[in-house]
Amino acid sequence: MAYAKNTNRKKFHPAKTPAQKVILTVIILAIIAVFASLVCIPILSPENQTKSKISHFATNYYENYFYPKIFSGNKNMAEVLGRYTNTGFSRISLRQIFLSNPEISDTDIDFLVRYCDENSTTIQFFPEAPYDKTSYRVEYTYSCSF
């Protein structure tokens, strides 16, 4: 049994008049704007920016300040750092990180202090095997208002 071809079907016709083209363009731009805002707002939120900056500064602190100054020249890192694997080092405040790195810009400090208490926001490092300067985990305690 063969099906008859339906010739009464309406074909899609794009906008023909200038007014229809403008309306169609506005609708498409509105959809793009809504989509872009849903994607960009979480990325650019103060909370995400703040946590990202703190993480960056904490990594820089441990790898370029704490580890080289405290443990340089020590031959048996596993013995020294192994004691802190479970308990971690003492917590450090955001203020201590600011003071240890003069390269942190005033703009970054002002941004972080706007949202977080620099004395109550703390970072704790836990060294992990093989105990090189990039083998550690970090726990953050945020005292921030987003």
N, CA, C and O of each residue as an XYZ file, in Angstrom:
584
protein
N       0.852     -1.173      0.000
C       0.000      0.000      0.000
C       0.889      1.224      0.000
O       1.734      1.365      0.884
N       0.733      2.061     -0.907
C       1.537      3.268     -1.031
C       0.782      4.435     -0.422
O      -0.435      4.569     -0.553
N       1.551      5.265      0.242
C       0.937      6.439      0.846
C       0.954      7.585     -0.146
O       1.920      7.774     -0.886
N      -0.109      8.332     -0.150
C      -0.186      9.482     -1.053
C       0.589     10.635     -0.440
O       0.539     10.856      0.770
N       1.277     11.340     -1.249
C       2.077     12.464     -0.795
C       1.151     13.628     -0.460
O       0.304     14.024     -1.261
N       1.333     14.160      0.738
C       0.495     15.276      1.168
C       1.054     16.564      0.572
O       2.130     17.023      0.957
N       0.339     17.121     -0.338
C       0.792     18.345     -1.002
C       0.209     19.582     -0.368
O       0.523     20.697     -0.785
N      -0.640     19.409      0.639
C      -1.265     20.551      1.295
C      -0.429     21.096      2.444
O      -0.808     22.079      3.080
N       0.711     20.459      2.713
C       1.566     20.888      3.812
C       2.115     22.277      3.553
O       2.555     22.590      2.447
N       2.084     23.111      4.592
C       2.613     24.467      4.444
C       4.121     24.428      4.608
O       4.646     23.750      5.492
N       4.793     25.140      3.772
C       6.243     25.226      3.857
C       6.620     26.365      4.787
O       5.893     27.349      4.916
N       7.784     26.212      5.440
C       8.283     27.278      6.301
C       8.810     28.407      5.434
O       9.646     28.206      4.554
N       8.302     29.588      5.705
C       8.762     30.765      4.970
C       9.410     31.715      5.958
O       8.753     32.177      6.891
N      10.671     32.013      5.772
C      11.305     32.973      6.671
C      10.652     34.342      6.527
O       9.898     34.602      5.589
N      10.965     35.201      7.479
C      10.373     36.540      7.490
C      10.598     37.228      6.151
O      11.685     37.190      5.575
N       9.534     37.853      5.684
C       9.615     38.517      4.391
C       9.675     40.031      4.513
O      10.425     40.689      3.791
N       8.898     40.574      5.411
C       8.864     42.031      5.524
C       9.962     42.493      6.463
O      10.445     41.706      7.277
N      10.366     43.756      6.367
C      11.379     44.280      7.291
C      10.946     44.196      8.748
O      11.778     43.942      9.619
N       9.678     44.400      9.028
C       9.194     44.323     10.409
C       9.336     42.909     10.948
O       9.727     42.724     12.101
N       9.024     41.913     10.135
C       9.167     40.527     10.557
C      10.636     40.179     10.794
O      10.962     39.438     11.721
N      11.508     40.711      9.962
C      12.944     40.455     10.126
C      13.452     41.060     11.421
O      14.251     40.437     12.120
N      13.005     42.254     11.751
C      13.423     42.918     12.988
C      12.936     42.123     14.196
O      13.694     41.896     15.139
N      11.681     41.704     14.168
C      11.116     40.947     15.288
C      11.867     39.627     15.457
O      12.200     39.243     16.578
N      12.129     38.942     14.364
C      12.867     37.689     14.419
C      14.280     37.897     14.967
O      14.757     37.091     15.766
N      14.942     38.958     14.551
C      16.291     39.276     15.034
C      16.279     39.574     16.530
O      17.156     39.111     17.259
N      15.298     40.339     16.992
C      15.191     40.675     18.419
C      14.965     39.410     19.244
O      15.562     39.250     20.309
N      14.120     38.523     18.768
C      13.856     37.275     19.496
C      15.118     36.420     19.584
O      15.430     35.876     20.643
N      15.835     36.303     18.485
C      17.070     35.506     18.481
C      18.112     36.122     19.409
O      18.778     35.403     20.153
N      18.261     37.445     19.373
C      19.225     38.109     20.260
C      18.834     37.952     21.726
O      19.703     37.788     22.582
N      17.545     37.999     22.022
C      17.084     37.813     23.402
C      17.406     36.406     23.891
O      17.834     36.224     25.031
N      17.202     35.421     23.041
C      17.514     34.035     23.419
C      19.011     33.879     23.662
O      19.416     33.228     24.625
N      19.828     34.462     22.807
C      21.283     34.398     22.976
C      21.702     35.094     24.269
O      22.562     34.587     24.989
N      21.102     36.257     24.574
C      21.446     36.996     25.792
C      21.079     36.213     27.041
O      21.850     36.185     28.000
N      19.923     35.583     27.043
C      19.505     34.780     28.203
C      20.458     33.600     28.385
O      20.891     33.321     29.503
N      20.779     32.921     27.319
C      21.698     31.790     27.390
C      23.070     32.229     27.895
O      23.646     31.581     28.768
N      23.595     33.327     27.350
C      24.914     33.821     27.757
C      24.917     34.206     29.238
O      25.894     33.940     29.938
N      23.850     34.822     29.719
C      23.812     35.214     31.126
C      23.739     33.992     32.035
O      24.326     33.992     33.117
N      23.030     32.958     31.612
C      22.967     31.740     32.423
C      24.310     31.032     32.493
O      24.610     30.361     33.480
N      25.108     31.176     31.464
C      26.416     30.537     31.440
C      27.449     31.395     32.167
O      28.269     30.863     32.915
N      27.426     32.699     31.965
C      28.478     33.584     32.483
C      28.299     33.985     33.942
O      29.292     34.163     34.647
N      27.087     34.130     34.409
C      26.874     34.620     35.771
C      27.507     33.707     36.816
O      28.172     34.213     37.721
N      27.334     32.379     36.737
C      28.007     31.546     37.748
C      29.526     31.641     37.693
O      30.186     31.569     38.730
N      30.079     31.800     36.519
C      31.528     31.875     36.370
C      32.054     33.183     36.948
O      33.114     33.207     37.574
N      31.320     34.264     36.742
C      31.783     35.586     37.155
C      31.252     36.012     38.519
O      31.436     37.165     38.910
N      30.603     35.117     39.248
C      30.050     35.483     40.545
C      31.171     35.830     41.516
O      32.269     35.283     41.415
N      30.906     36.731     42.453
C      31.932     37.078     43.447
C      32.416     35.869     44.247
O      33.589     35.795     44.613
N      31.521     34.929     44.516
C      31.925     33.750     45.283
C      32.956     32.932     44.511
O      33.980     32.543     45.072
N      32.697     32.668     43.238
C      33.648     31.886     42.440
C      34.957     32.626     42.243
O      36.025     32.019     42.310
N      34.892     33.919     42.003
C      36.122     34.696     41.823
C      36.932     34.722     43.110
O      38.156     34.587     43.079
N      36.260     34.893     44.234
C      36.951     34.945     45.525
C      37.631     33.616     45.829
O      38.807     33.586     46.194
N      36.892     32.516     45.679
C      37.472     31.195     45.964
C      38.620     30.880     45.016
O      39.605     30.259     45.414
N      38.496     31.302     43.775
C      39.567     31.070     42.803
C      40.829     31.847     43.174
O      41.933     31.308     43.100
N      40.673     33.104     43.570
C      41.832     33.921     43.957
C      42.491     33.361     45.217
O      43.716     33.274     45.293
N      41.680     32.983     46.200
C      42.238     32.427     47.437
C      42.995     31.136     47.141
O      44.083     30.914     47.672
N      42.424     30.296     46.301
C      43.094     29.046     45.926
C      44.419     29.330     45.220
O      45.426     28.678     45.499
N      44.419     30.284     44.324
C      45.649     30.644     43.605
C      46.710     31.149     44.578
O      47.866     30.732     44.502
N      46.332     32.039     45.486
C      47.300     32.596     46.439
C      47.775     31.537     47.433
O      48.935     31.561     47.845
N      46.896     30.604     47.825
C      47.293     29.537     48.745
C      48.301     28.607     48.076
O      49.286     28.211     48.698
N      48.065     28.263     46.835
C      49.001     27.415     46.085
C      50.355     28.102     45.970
O      51.395     27.485     46.200
N      50.335     29.363     45.618
C      51.574     30.139     45.495
C      52.304     30.204     46.839
O      53.528     30.086     46.887
N      51.558     30.389     47.920
C      52.149     30.472     49.253
C      52.872     29.169     49.602
O      54.030     29.192     50.019
N      52.193     28.039     49.431
C      52.784     26.756     49.821
C      53.980     26.410     48.948
O      55.040     26.054     49.462
N      53.819     26.512     47.636
C      54.859     26.041     46.715
C      56.051     26.982     46.607
O      57.169     26.522     46.372
N      55.847     28.280     46.771
C      56.933     29.234     46.550
C      57.447     29.912     47.807
O      58.488     30.569     47.767
N      56.749     29.769     48.914
C      57.195     30.412     50.152
C      57.391     29.380     51.259
O      58.510     29.194     51.737
N      56.332     28.717     51.667
C      56.359     27.821     52.815
C      57.298     26.638     52.595
O      58.220     26.425     53.382
N      57.077     25.886     51.556
C      57.866     24.676     51.310
C      59.358     24.991     51.152
O      60.168     24.374     51.844
N      59.758     25.913     50.281
C      61.204     26.167     50.126
C      61.869     26.747     51.369
O      63.006     26.390     51.677
N      61.187     27.631     52.084
C      61.810     28.266     53.249
C      61.925     27.314     54.426
O      62.938     27.301     55.126
N      60.910     26.534     54.637
C      60.896     25.663     55.808
C      61.675     24.375     55.581
O      62.353     23.896     56.489
N      61.588     23.814     54.387
C      62.122     22.477     54.171
C      63.318     22.410     53.236
O      63.739     21.316     52.862
N      63.861     23.518     52.862
C      65.009     23.460     51.953
C      66.208     22.813     52.649
O      66.504     23.109     53.806
N      66.877     21.942     51.935
C      68.072     21.291     52.457
C      67.802     20.059     53.293
O      68.743     19.355     53.659
N      66.554     19.773     53.606
C      66.256     18.598     54.405
C      66.246     17.369     53.500
O      65.540     17.343     52.492
N      67.010     16.377     53.849
C      67.163     15.201     53.007
C      66.017     14.202     53.168
O      65.648     13.523     52.209
N      65.461     14.109     54.360
C      64.439     13.108     54.613
C      63.065     13.765     54.750
O      62.535     13.916     55.850
N      62.509     14.147     53.613
C      61.230     14.847     53.616
C      60.092     13.949     54.100
O      59.172     14.424     54.765
N      60.147     12.674     53.778
C      59.087     11.762     54.198
C      58.968     11.712     55.713
O      57.864     11.662     56.256
N      60.110     11.726     56.393
C      60.091     11.688     57.859
C      59.543     12.989     58.431
O      58.731     12.979     59.356
N      59.996     14.109     57.872
C      59.577     15.419     58.389
C      58.101     15.664     58.085
O      57.334     16.010     58.983
N      57.703     15.490     56.835
C      56.340     15.817     56.434
C      55.338     14.725     56.761
O      54.145     15.000     56.885
N      55.804     13.488     56.904
C      54.907     12.385     57.208
C      54.123     12.586     58.487
O      52.995     12.107     58.609
N      54.705     13.287     59.436
C      54.026     13.556     60.710
C      52.781     14.418     60.526
O      51.872     14.375     61.355
N      52.730     15.195     59.451
C      51.642     16.146     59.247
C      50.612     15.676     58.221
O      49.701     16.430     57.877
N      50.738     14.463     57.736
C      49.824     13.971     56.706
C      48.375     13.965     57.177
O      47.477     14.355     56.431
N      48.145     13.528     58.401
C      46.772     13.456     58.926
C      46.340     14.726     59.646
O      45.186     15.141     59.532
N      47.241     15.337     60.375
C      46.865     16.509     61.174
C      47.011     17.812     60.413
O      46.314     18.782     60.711
N      47.891     17.852     59.451
C      48.111     19.076     58.695
C      48.956     20.073     59.467
O      49.175     19.926     60.670
N      49.418     21.073     58.770
C      50.154     22.162     59.417
C      49.153     23.096     60.078
O      47.949     22.993     59.845
N      49.648     23.995     60.893
C      48.772     24.980     61.533
C      48.046     25.784     60.463
O      48.581     26.066     59.391
N      46.819     26.138     60.789
C      46.047     26.972     59.863
C      46.713     28.334     59.721
O      47.269     28.882     60.673
N      46.640     28.863     58.503
C      47.147     30.217     58.284
C      45.991     31.069     57.790
O      45.086     30.585     57.110
N      46.039     32.327     58.140
C      44.955     33.216     57.742
C      45.258     33.836     56.381
O      46.389     33.814     55.894
N      44.237     34.373     55.808
C      44.389     35.066     54.538
C      45.352     36.239     54.698
O      46.113     36.553     53.783
N      45.317     36.878     55.853
C      46.229     37.993     56.128
C      47.686     37.546     56.065
O      48.533     38.266     55.536
N      47.984     36.355     56.604
C      49.357     35.852     56.557
C      49.819     35.636     55.116
O      50.981     35.872     54.787
N      48.917     35.194     54.278
C      49.265     35.013     52.873
C      49.544     36.364     52.230
O      50.489     36.501     51.453
N      48.725     37.363     52.550
C      48.960     38.708     52.010
C      50.332     39.232     52.440
O      51.062     39.813     51.637
N      50.673     39.023     53.708
C      51.930     39.547     54.230
C      53.150     38.806     53.679
O      54.231     39.386     53.575
N      52.983     37.535     53.327
C      54.124     36.754     52.852
C      54.440     36.997     51.379
O      55.519     36.634     50.910
N      53.519     37.600     50.655
C      53.724     37.790     49.218
C      53.494     39.242     48.824
O      52.351     39.658     48.634
N      54.562     40.012     48.701
C      54.406     41.420     48.325
C      53.926     41.618     46.885
O      53.575     42.731     46.493
N      53.911     40.539     46.099
C      53.469     40.653     44.712
C      51.947     40.630     44.564
O      51.434     40.890     43.476
N      51.221     40.324     45.636
C      49.758     40.367     45.573
C      49.356     41.834     45.493
O      49.735     42.641     46.341
N      48.600     42.160     44.481
C      48.255     43.567     44.243
C      47.233     44.071     45.261
O      46.459     43.305     45.836
N      47.261     45.375     45.458
C      46.283     46.000     46.348
C      44.859     45.788     45.831
O      43.918     45.679     46.617
N      44.709     45.730     44.529
C      43.391     45.503     43.931
C      42.857     44.128     44.331
O      41.684     43.992     44.678
N      43.720     43.106     44.283
C      43.306     41.763     44.690
C      42.992     41.714     46.180
O      42.012     41.093     46.592
N      43.812     42.359     46.976
C      43.571     42.385     48.425
C      42.247     43.077     48.712
O      41.440     42.567     49.490
N      42.010     44.232     48.094
C      40.756     44.951     48.306
C      39.555     44.111     47.892
O      38.534     44.098     48.580
N      39.675     43.408     46.764
C      38.577     42.550     46.295
C      38.277     41.467     47.326
O      37.116     41.255     47.677
N      39.311     40.776     47.818
C      39.100     39.685     48.765
C      38.581     40.174     50.110
O      37.723     39.539     50.722
N      39.105     41.302     50.563
C      38.689     41.839     51.864
C      37.248     42.362     51.798
O      36.556     42.412     52.815
N      36.805     42.746     50.608
C      35.415     43.200     50.440
C      34.441     42.069     50.791
O      33.359     42.328     51.317
N      34.819     40.822     50.503
C      33.915     39.691     50.712
C      34.297     38.798     51.892
O      33.429     38.142     52.468
N      35.569     38.761     52.258
C      36.019     37.818     53.288
C      36.743     38.524     54.426
O      37.397     39.548     54.229
N      36.611     37.959     55.614
C      37.370     38.431     56.764
C      38.774     37.847     56.643
O      38.947     36.629     56.646
N      39.765     38.710     56.538
C      41.126     38.236     56.282
C      41.747     37.534     57.481
O      42.742     36.826     57.323
N      41.195     37.706     58.656
C      41.726     37.020     59.833
C      41.015     35.700     60.107
O      41.620     34.780     60.658
N      39.750     35.590     59.735
C      38.967     34.376     60.010
C      38.963     33.393     58.849
O      38.693     32.209     59.052
N      39.250     33.849     57.650
C      39.352     32.939     56.512
C      40.710     32.264     56.603
O      41.749     32.923     56.554
N      40.691     30.935     56.737
C      41.945     30.220     56.978
C      42.162     29.103     55.963
O      41.235     28.626     55.307
N      43.415     28.715     55.867
C      43.845     27.667     54.949
C      44.718     26.704     55.741
O      45.544     27.124     56.551
N      44.527     25.408     55.499
C      45.365     24.401     56.152
C      45.890     23.440     55.090
O      45.142     22.941     54.250
N      47.185     23.199     55.151
C      47.861     22.321     54.185
C      48.144     20.966     54.824
O      48.537     20.875     55.987
N      47.934     19.915     54.028
C      48.200     18.543     54.441
C      49.161     17.935     53.426
O      48.759     17.664     52.294
N      50.423     17.711     53.801
C      51.367     17.124     52.844
C      50.994     15.674     52.537
O      50.435     14.966     53.375
N      51.314     15.258     51.329
C      51.042     13.888     50.902
C      52.271     13.324     50.203
O      53.087     14.065     49.655
N      52.389     11.987     50.233
C      53.515     11.338     49.560
C      53.453     11.680     48.074
O      52.357     11.750     47.519
N      54.543     11.886     47.439
C      55.951     11.687     47.757
C      56.595     12.894     48.445
O      57.821     12.999     48.485
N      55.794     13.791     48.978
C      56.257     14.911     49.786
C      57.133     15.895     49.027
O      58.087     16.442     49.580
N      56.810     16.118     47.763
C      57.485     17.218     47.062
C      56.599     18.462     47.196
O      55.553     18.418     47.843
N      57.021     19.555     46.586
C      56.321     20.816     46.845
C      54.940     20.896     46.212
O      54.185     21.817     46.523
N      54.586     19.966     45.339
C      53.246     19.981     44.741
C      52.366     18.843     45.250
O      51.256     18.649     44.754
N      52.852     18.091     46.236
C      52.085     16.960     46.768
C      51.481     17.345     48.110
O      52.100     17.174     49.160
N      50.272     17.862     48.054
C      49.565     18.284     49.257
C      48.099     18.479     48.919
O      47.722     18.594     47.753
N      47.286     18.514     49.951
C      45.894     18.897     49.773
C      45.627     20.097     50.679
O      46.358     20.354     51.636
N      44.585     20.805     50.356
C      44.301     22.051     51.072
C      42.861     22.014     51.574
O      41.959     21.558     50.871
N      42.657     22.496     52.792
C      41.307     22.694     53.323
C      41.134     24.167     53.595
O      41.980     24.809     54.217
N      40.028     24.689     53.121
C      39.722     26.110     53.286
C      38.586     26.269     54.281
O      37.624     25.501     54.269
N      38.702     27.274     55.142
C      37.608     27.672     56.017
C      37.311     29.114     55.660
O      38.069     30.030     55.978
N      36.173     29.288     54.984
C      35.815     30.624     54.503
C      34.970     31.348     55.544
O      34.034     30.787     56.114
N      35.317     32.583     55.772
C      34.495     33.473     56.573
C      34.173     34.650     55.655
O      34.735     35.739     55.775
N      33.255     34.387     54.741
C      32.960     35.340     53.681
C      31.461     35.581     53.594
O      30.660     34.749     54.021
N      31.098     36.712     53.046
C      29.706     37.019     52.769
C      29.572     37.317     51.285
O      30.091     38.316     50.787
N      28.876     36.447     50.598
C      28.722     36.606     49.153
C      27.324     37.091     48.834
O      26.990     37.288     47.665
